[in-house]
Amino acid sequence: MVGSRQRPETATVAELRPQLGLPANGRRRRRRRLPFTRRPVAEATVQVDFGFFDPKPGDFHGVKLLLRSYLGDREWDVSGFVDLILGQTTVGTVVKSESPEGEEQEEGEEEEAAASGEGGESGEAEDVGPYAVITALNLGRYGTHQCIKELKNYILEACCEDLMKKKKLQLMLSGEGAHDVGLLVCERFVNFPHQPVSPLYEGLFDEVSWATEDEPTQELRDSFRFKSYLILTRIFMTKRRVSEDDESIVYVKAEDEIFLKLCSLSFTVDLPRKEQVVPPELKGYKEMALFMVVESCKVPAFREELKSFLLED
Amino acid sequence: MAARIQFENSCEVGVFSKLTNAYCLVAIGGSENFYSAFESELADVIPVVKTSIGGTRIIGRLCAGNKNGLLLPHTTTDQELQHLRNSLPDQVVVQRIDERLSALGNCIACNDHVALAHTDLDRETEELIADVLGVEVFRQTIAGNILVGSYCVISNRGGLVHPHTSIEDLDELSTLLQVPLVAGTVNRGSEVIAAGLTVNDWTAFCGSDTTATELSVIESVFKLREAQPSAIVDEMRKSLIDTYV
């Protein structure tokens, strides 16, 4: 990268607690500050810091914006879904940017924040909405919520072609089976840089394994022992026969390619024409919804591949 | 009474609709639920007109109007202009204006008697607002924001403004507008009031994220609980056409 310095990922949160203005407590939960360089079109390098935060109620509007088209045009209880995500603070991350000017503002803001008795956290990242959100929701634990019921219906309706797959999904999504399934949600803005993506997933899977030990009740601890993850995402496919037999696929999110390779079940669904948003450079491609089930035993392999996959610039 | 509705999955109903005492404009392309929510409340009383402005669905933010008139930006096509002229009551003057700030809904907040305008609007536009809408125009800011049309919603009975408006500003505006004002939010803490709410003298529509507290503030400041459409329509009976095709 032109003119950039490689800065090592910041070490433990405990060391940074005083600087971050966080109260000292015993929880492993954290606020990580990971600096990344985003390369813009011009030849100047802009240093952008992304902060990883626990979801909190104040993020409602930003996260809702990211999840607005999660089920496409379908009208469903998005607000309820966002509330579920924000309510689960132990597993889940919201990514906000900390602007470069934040350095100068910080002193003044920290003084004000100290005077008003707030933590440093609310002073800095307040104004800039979330750029990305990631979480894993237990479909059994939240199964009674309206939004999860609507989501399950949407998935089962979408999978109408292959009856075998539909049966498998039905077993996974209803009754006891649902308690072993985690809905893996990762939404981010289209121009989100690729560098923070691997740490984002690392963080999520770490949090899931910490939760199986740290949660206060046995029930909660068990709710994070996912046997499989369910993923809803979008891809572009073309029917044009290229030299290979496979249909050529363009992945909106790069990690979906790895998930697809490792998944135990997947199917695609045509989107209604109204929902198609195809950029001009992808003429001839069709946007499709992709559903995948990935066994949790494949997660370590995914983590390895993701690290090297995204390092190729 | 105030109703909570959604346009597709968006709670910004004030972006996709414009409600006045004489007519209601609704964006095309949304689900039938959105349109029928307005129809069921209003169909017997005032026309509900589906339209686009400049080919877009964000009609609530592009136009400004009241019972006397409707102002449209220069981006409005001739067909849209004709369609609106045909569909709205004759008493409503529909005028397309040439103003650099084309999002008139963001720049102008008005009721049937008075209007607040963006500080940078042309002098000609200000005169047109006064003529077409039959109002007195005041150039103001709301909580330091120049987009008065976005951060405040007023009817003939009350108004809701940006939550960070100071008490002094509230008093000043209230005196200017001659209606009671309240600083508040809509759609679960959103400060962009006009995007989340559209209101006339007897009914209001707000986004489905609006909390019960916000809803009760809206109903009380706009005096919607006592309001019945028949009382208001009887006053305006002469200016409304009898049948709508």
Chai-1 contact restraints between the chains, C-beta under 6 A:
chainA,res_idxA,chainB,res_idxB,connection_type,confidence,min_distance_angstrom,max_distance_angstrom,comment,restraint_id
A,R68,B,N9,contact,1.0,0.0,6.0,A-B,restraint_1
A,V78,B,N9,contact,1.0,0.0,6.0,A-B,restraint_2
A,S79,B,D209,contact,1.0,0.0,6.0,A-B,restraint_3
